[in-house]
């Protein structure tokens, strides 16, 4: 696997392994800011999701190490081999993206539009367009969540324009719901995971994820 994918999964977060190869922590070690666009066809069907992820400073420094020319930003062509490999790896788990239409989870098709690059602020950006296998009518509502269920990676929607709608049918509206505070039992699990270096539980990351909700008339 490429360095990008190893940094995300590898059984534990990459940054934890840089500190100690034997440490596996449930707390996130890679932070990703997410901006997404939900695409609609001219006849009002949901056709896909376009993600633009921006990684934190420490991970970005690792991902760009040894790529590109000294003193220059790492360009898309420099990242191309890694971007291709990582796109394939992420496809196996649905790009951490759960989209539901009318309460039923949809499947994504093969991805062809993806790239990575270093931004002027030296943060690494990853762009990917996820087409639905079968475009679908939005019905009364569509929900989307971007989350690592094991909580090694912390995905957070951007504060400004976190999700946009492209050519949505008239009357469709968008809202972002944020997770409720953890209850006493879940807070205890999270605190214990910090000291025991064990995961607080599969699916725990979903409890800490925000969701985009698109309501259509």
LOFI-579099 format. One record per residue (C-alpha): x, y, z; residue in one letter. Coordinates in steps of 0.2 Angstrom, whole numbers, plus 2048, in hexadecimal, padded with zeros to 3 digits. Each point is the difference from the previous one (the first is absolute). Example, Ala and Ser with C-alpha at 12.3 -4.5 7.8 and 13.67 -1.06 7.14 Angstrom:
2
83E;7EA;827;A
806;811;7FD;S
//
This chain:
217
800;800;800;X
805;812;7FD;X
805;80C;80E;X
7F0;809;800;X
7F5;7F0;803;X
80C;7F9;80D;X
7FE;811;809;X
7EE;7FE;801;X
7FD;7ED;804;X
80F;7F4;803;X
7F7;7F9;80F;X
804;811;809;X
803;811;7FB;X
811;804;7F8;X
804;80E;80C;X
7FE;7F4;80F;X
80D;7F4;7F8;X
80C;80F;7FD;X
800;802;813;X
801;7EE;804;X
7FD;7F1;7F4;X
7F7;7F6;80E;X
7F3;80D;805;X
7EF;7FE;7F9;X
7F5;80F;806;X
7ED;801;7FD;X
801;813;801;X
802;808;7EE;X
811;804;7FA;X
7FB;806;7EF;X
7F4;80F;7FE;X
7F7;803;7F0;X
7F5;810;7FC;X
7F2;7FB;7F3;X
7F7;80A;7F3;X
7F4;7F7;7F5;X
7F5;803;7F2;X
7F0;7F5;7FC;X
7FD;7FF;7ED;X
7EF;7FF;7F8;X
7FC;7FC;7EE;X
7F5;80C;7F5;X
7F1;7F5;804;X
802;801;813;X
809;7F0;804;X
80E;7FF;80C;X
810;7FB;7F6;X
80E;800;80C;X
80B;809;80D;X
810;80A;7FD;X
80B;801;80F;X
80F;80C;804;X
809;7FB;80F;X
80E;80A;808;X
80C;7F7;80C;X
808;807;810;X
812;808;800;X
809;7F1;808;X
7F8;7F3;7F4;X
803;80C;7F1;X
812;802;804;X
802;7ED;800;X
7F6;7FD;7F0;X
80B;80D;7F6;X
811;7FA;806;X
80B;7FB;7F2;X
7F4;805;7F2;X
802;80F;7F4;X
80E;80C;7FE;X
809;808;80F;X
7F8;810;805;X
7F1;7FD;7F4;X
7EE;7FB;804;X
7FC;7ED;7FD;X
7F5;800;7F0;X
7F3;7F4;7FB;X
80B;7F7;7F3;X
80C;7FD;80E;X
7F3;7F8;80B;X
7F8;7F7;7F1;X
806;7EE;804;X
7FB;802;813;X
7F0;808;7FB;X
7FC;7F1;7F5;X
805;7F3;80D;X
7F6;809;80E;X
7F1;802;7F6;X
7FF;7ED;7FD;X
803;7FD;813;X
7F3;80C;805;X
7F3;7F9;7F4;X
801;7F0;80A;X
7F8;809;80F;X
7F5;80C;7F6;X
80B;80F;803;X
7FA;801;812;X
7EF;807;7F9;X
7EF;7FA;804;X
7F2;807;7F6;X
7EE;7FB;802;X
7F1;804;7F6;X
7F0;7FD;808;X
809;7F7;80E;X
808;7F4;7F4;X
813;800;7FE;X
805;802;7EE;X
80F;7F9;7F7;X
80E;80A;7F7;X
807;7FB;7EF;X
811;800;7F9;X
80A;810;803;X
809;809;7F2;X
802;812;806;X
80D;801;80F;X
810;809;804;X
80B;806;80E;X
80B;810;801;X
809;80B;80C;X
7F7;811;803;X
809;810;802;X
7FD;7FF;813;X
80A;7EF;7FF;X
7F1;7F5;804;X
7FC;7F1;7F6;X
7EF;800;7F7;X
7F8;7F1;7F9;X
7F2;801;7F3;X
7F4;7F2;7FB;X
7F0;7FF;7F6;X
7F5;7F1;806;X
7F2;7FC;7F3;X
7F1;7F6;805;X
7FF;7EF;7F8;X
7EE;804;7FC;X
7FA;812;800;X
7F1;802;80B;X
7F2;80C;804;X
803;809;811;X
7EF;7FC;807;X
7FC;80A;80F;X
811;7FF;807;X
813;7FC;7FD;X
80D;7FE;80E;X
812;7FF;7FF;X
80E;7FD;80D;X
813;800;7FE;X
807;7F6;80F;X
80D;7F3;805;X
7F6;7F4;80A;X
810;7FB;80A;X
804;812;804;X
812;800;7FA;X
7FC;80E;7F4;X
7F6;80F;806;X
7F6;807;7F1;X
7F8;811;803;X
7F5;80A;7F4;X
808;811;7FC;X
7F8;80E;809;X
7FD;80A;7F0;X
7F6;7F8;7F2;X
802;7EE;807;X
7F4;7F9;7F3;X
7F8;807;7F1;X
7F3;7FA;7F3;X
803;800;7EE;X
7F1;803;7F5;X
7F4;7F9;80D;X
7ED;800;7FD;X
7F7;810;805;X
7FB;800;812;X
80E;7F4;806;X
808;806;810;X
810;7FC;809;X
804;7FF;813;X
80F;7F9;80A;X
7FC;7F7;810;X
80E;7FE;80D;X
802;7F2;80C;X
7F9;800;811;X
80B;800;80F;X
806;7EF;805;X
7F6;7F8;80E;X
809;7FB;810;X
803;7EE;7FA;X
808;805;7EF;X
80A;80E;808;X
807;7F2;80C;X
805;7F5;7F1;X
808;80E;7F8;X
80A;805;80F;X
805;7EE;803;X
806;7FE;7EE;X
80C;80E;803;X
809;7F7;80E;X
7FE;7EE;7FA;X
804;803;7EE;X
7F1;7F6;7FB;X
7F2;805;7F4;X
7F0;807;809;X
7F7;7F4;7F4;X
7FC;7FE;7EE;X
7F4;80D;7FA;X
805;80C;80D;X
805;80D;7F3;X
7EE;801;7FA;X
7FB;807;810;X
80B;80E;7FE;X
7FC;804;7EE;X
7F6;80F;7F9;X
7F3;7FC;7F2;X
7FA;80A;7F1;X
7ED;7FE;7FE;X
7F8;805;7EF;X
7EE;802;801;X
7F6;801;7F0;X
7ED;804;7FD;X
//
